Amino acid sequence: MPGTEDLTFEAAYEELTRIIDELEAGELPLDESMARFERGRTLIKLCGDLLGAAELRINQLSNDGESVEPLHPS
């Protein structure tokens, strides 16, 4: 599987959704399930980091300087 450095949030989220569907189906061999699980954890971290960066950027662009509500729970 490719690295995550060039993935957009949307691409990472779409891949994560596919991985979840595959794991929930329960039809993969154990070694493939473990590899998908590890990839999923990497994608979860990437999505969280990208959301955090977007939240920071929104706060920086805010005209009134007030914080906006978090995009995701901490």
C-alpha positions in Angstrom: 0.0 0.0 0.0 1.2 3.5 -0.8 2.4 5.9 1.9 0.2 8.6 3.3 2.3 11.7 2.5 0.5 12.6 -0.7 -3.1 11.7 0.4 -5.8 14.3 0.7 -8.2 14.1 3.6 -10.9 12.8 1.3 -8.7 10.1 -0.2 -7.5 8.9 3.2 -11.1 8.9 4.5 -12.3 6.9 1.5 -9.5 4.4 1.9 -10.3 4.1 5.6 -13.9 3.5 4.9 -13.0 0.7 2.5 -10.7 -0.9 5.1 -13.5 -0.8 7.8 -15.9 -2.4 5.4 -13.4 -5.2 4.6 -12.6 -5.8 8.2 -16.3 -5.8 9.2 -17.0 -8.4 6.4 -14.7 -10.8 8.2 -13.6 -12.6 5.0 -9.9 -11.7 5.0 -7.2 -14.0 6.3 -5.7 -13.0 9.6 -2.4 -11.6 8.1 -4.3 -9.4 5.6 -6.7 -8.3 8.4 -3.8 -7.2 10.5 -2.2 -5.3 7.7 -5.5 -3.5 6.9 -5.9 -2.7 10.6 -2.4 -1.2 10.8 -3.0 0.8 7.6 -6.3 2.0 9.1 -4.6 3.3 12.2 -2.2 5.2 10.1 -5.0 6.7 8.1 -6.9 7.6 11.3 -3.8 9.5 12.5 -3.4 11.3 9.1 -7.1 12.3 9.1 -6.8 13.7 12.6 -3.7 15.6 11.7 -5.3 17.0 8.6 -8.4 18.1 10.5 -6.2 19.7 13.2 -4.3 21.6 10.5 -7.6 22.8 8.9 -8.9 23.9 12.3 -5.8 25.9 13.0 -5.9 27.5 9.6 -9.6 28.4 10.1 -8.7 30.0 13.4 -5.9 32.0 11.8 -8.2 33.3 9.1 -10.9 34.2 11.5 -11.4 38.0 11.3 -12.5 38.4 14.9 -9.7 36.3 16.3 -12.2 34.1 18.2 -11.7 30.4 18.1 -14.2 28.3 16.2 -15.7 25.1 17.5 -13.4 22.1 17.1 -13.8 20.1 13.8 -13.4 16.9 15.8 -13.6 16.0 19.4 -10.3 15.9 21.3 
